[in-house]
Amino acid sequence: MAGHPLITAQLDALAARLPAPAAAELADGLWETYERRLDECGDPDRAAYAAVTDFGDADTITAAFLRHAPQRRVALLLLATGPIMAVLWGTALLTAHALAWPVPPAGKLLYGGALMATVALLLMTIRERRSYRRGRAMTVGALAALIALDVLMSLTAVTVGPVPAWPTALAVTASMLRILLALRALPSVLTG
């Protein structure tokens, strides 16, 4: 198959940004579009520019692919449920007088910082437009962090706090459900 530097550059960019099977499928389509345009006009440069215009450039294709990627859907779901979790845990911690718990201030700051970093990872995932792999890595990191944070908060609330009241039981149940959701989503993010 006769090559053209513009087509090769687009395919190299797609190969660097997307999973190999998707990049290979897109490569076939772009080459077919280029060859069709070359048959129509006979000029390799015009055919290459027309093929990229018809097919879409690497930035446009990558952004479209990432809009529908599994990691983006998972990040959106977790961000959408975040306010619900905040209300549940906020209510549980207020009713259990969590400020009086024997947890060092550094531990509270560390937990809050880790939670904020996790939210930042999820926000960066949904805004990612250039690299599928980077979006996937950020989502896997956020899922692992949320699992750890939910386990830690649940164990702390049950062991350090007073006898669990219904708000604490509800918050712990919600955390367990989010852990199950995260574990269920992990394979699709890793293989997607």
N, C-alpha and C positions, 0 to 999 in steps of 0.2 A: 504494500500500500504506500503510495507516494505521500511523503510528509510535507508539512508546511510549518515553519517556526511558530506561527500564531496558534495553530491547532495544538501543536506539541506543548506550548507554554500553558495553554488552557488545561490540557489533560494532566500535565505535571502538577498544576495547582490543585486540581480536583483530587488527584491521587494523594497529595499531601494532606488534604483537608477531610476527606470522606473515607468510610470503610472501603476496603479493596473491592468487594463484590459490586457495590454501588458505583464506584469509580470506573470499574471495567464495563459495566452496562452503559454508563453515560459515555464512555469512550467510543463504544460501538456506534451509538447514536450520533455523536458529533462527527465521527469519520464518515458515516453514511451521508450526513447532511453536507459535509464538505465535498464528497465525491459527486453527489447530485448537483451541487452548485457549480462544480468544476466542469461537469458535462454540459451544463447549461451555458456557461459564459466562456469557458476555455482559459480564463486568466486565473492562475493560482492565488494571487493576492486578493483579487475581488471575491473569488470563491471562498477564501478563508474568512474574510471579513463578513461576508453574507452568511456563512455558516454559523459564525459566532453570534451574529445578530439574530438569526432565526432560532438557534438553539439556546442562546443565553450565555453570558460570560461566566467565568468560574465564580465570581462574587455572587451573582444573582442565583446561580444554581445551588451554591453552598448555603446561602441564606434560606432558600426555599426548602432545601433538604432538612436543615436544622429546625425550621418552624414545625416540622412534623416528626421530629426525632423523639424516641421514647424518653430520653432524659429530660427533654423540655416538658413533656406532659407530666412526668413525675414531679419535676420542680414546681410546676404550676399548681398541681394538686396539693403539694406540701405547703406551699405559700398560702393557698386559699384556706387550708385548715388551720394555719398558724394562729389567727385571731381566736378561733374557737378554743384551741389548746391554751392560749394565754388567759382567756376568761376562766376556763376550768381550773388551771393551776393557780391563777391569781386568787380566785375564791377559796381554793383549798388552803393555800398558804396563809391568807388573811385569817380564816377561821381557826387555823391551827396555831396562830401566833408564831409564825416561822422566824420572825426577827429575834425571838428569844431562844431559838434553838442553839445548841452548843456546836455550831458550825463556824469555823474561823472566817473572818471577813475575807481573807485571801481566797478561800474556797468559794465563797459567794461570788466574788469578782471573777474568778476563773470560770465558773459556770456561766455567768452572764456574758463574759467575753466569748466563750465557746459558742454559746447560742447565737450571739450577734454575728460571729464569723460564719456559722452555718447558714444563717439567713442571707448573708452576703454571697456565699457560694451559690445558693439557689437563685438569687437575683442575677448573678453573673451568668448562670446557665441559661436562663430564659432570654438574656440579651446577647448571647454568643451568636455571632454571624459568620465566623471565619474558620472554626475548627471543630469538627465533630468529636475528635479525640479529647480535646480540652474540655468541651462540654460534658462528655461522658465522665472524665476524671473528676470534674468538679461535682457532678451529681453523686458519684460513688462516694466521694469524701463527705458530702453533706448527708447522705444516707447513713454512713457509718457513724458520723458525729451525732445525728439525731437518735440513732439506736442507743448509743452510749449515754447521751444526755437523758433520754427517757428512762433508761434502766437506773442511772444514778439518782435522778430525782425521785423515782418511785421508791427505790430502796431507802433513800434518806427520809422521805416522808413517812414511810411505814416503820422504820426502826428508830429514828431520832425524835419524830414528832409525837404528840400525844396519841391516845387511842384513835385510830382512824375514824373520822366522822364521814358522813355521806359525801361531802364535797371532795375529800381526799380519795375516797373509794372511787368516785366518778372520774377524777383526774387520773388516777392510776389505771383505771380501766381504759380510758381514752389513750393513755400512753402505750399500753399493751397493744391496743388496736393499731396505733401508728407504727409500732415495732413490726407487727405482722404485715402491715401494708408495705413498709420499707423492705422487709425480707422478701416479700412476694414481688416487688418491683425490681429488685436487684438483678435477677437473671436477664430481664428484658433490657435493662440499661447496659449490662455487660456484653450482651450478644447483639443488641440492636444496631 
